């Protein structure tokens, strides 16, 4: 599955807090998670693609920072997004 505009729109629709929400922490974390899954699959087929590997590392770091921020603001929302995205088994 590729990371297209339609996929992004569906993710935003599933994780938004209100009708006009496109940039809340939950939406951003969900978008980062989907992109991380996509890049991880790409790297399975192209293990020596170091530029993608570097980009993946940066995305994971950004997601971790956003999750730390969300946990500090509202623990319940943090737990909900972890459960919804099945992060941290």
C-alpha positions in Angstrom: 0.0 0.0 0.0 1.4 3.4 -0.9 1.1 6.6 1.1 -1.3 8.5 -1.1 -3.5 11.5 -0.5 -6.5 9.2 -0.1 -4.8 7.2 2.6 -3.8 10.4 4.4 -7.4 11.7 4.2 -8.7 8.5 5.7 -6.2 8.6 8.6 -7.2 12.2 9.3 -10.9 11.3 9.2 -10.3 8.4 11.7 -8.3 10.3 14.2 -9.5 13.8 14.2 -11.0 15.5 17.3 -13.4 17.7 15.5 -14.8 18.2 12.0 -12.1 20.7 11.0 -9.2 19.0 12.8 -6.2 18.2 10.6 -3.2 18.9 12.8 -3.9 17.6 16.3 -1.3 15.5 18.0 -3.3 12.3 17.4 -3.6 13.0 13.7 0.1 13.7 13.4 1.0 10.6 15.3 -1.3 8.5 13.1 0.2 10.0 9.9 3.7 9.4 11.2 2.9 5.8 12.1 1.5 5.0 8.7 4.5 6.6 7.0 6.8 4.6 9.3 5.0 1.4 8.4 5.4 2.2 4.7 9.1 3.0 5.0 9.7 -0.1 7.1 8.2 -2.3 4.3 10.3 -0.4 1.7 13.5 -1.1 3.7 12.7 -4.8 3.9 13.1 -5.0 0.1 15.9 -2.4 -0.1 18.1 -3.0 2.9 20.9 -0.8 1.7 18.8 2.3 1.1 20.5 4.5 3.7 18.7 7.7 2.8 15.4 6.1 3.5 16.8 4.6 6.7 17.9 8.1 7.8 14.4 9.5 7.1 12.8 6.7 9.0 14.9 7.4 12.0 13.9 11.1 11.9 10.2 10.2 11.6 10.4 7.8 14.6 12.1 10.6 16.6 9.4 13.1 15.6 6.6 10.7 16.6 8.3 9.9 19.9 8.5 13.7 20.7 4.8 14.2 19.8 3.8 11.2 22.0 5.8 12.5 24.9 4.1 15.9 24.5 0.7 14.3 24.3 1.4 12.2 27.4 2.3 15.4 29.3 -0.9 17.2 28.2 -3.5 14.5 28.5 -2.7 10.9 29.5 -6.1 9.5 28.4 -5.7 10.8 24.9 -2.1 9.4 24.9 -3.4 5.9 25.9 -6.2 6.1 23.4 -3.9 6.8 20.5 -1.5 4.0 21.6 -4.4 1.5 21.7 -5.9 2.7 18.4 -2.6 2.4 16.5 -1.3 -0.7 18.4 2.0 1.0 19.3 4.2 -0.5 22.0 2.8 -4.0 22.1 
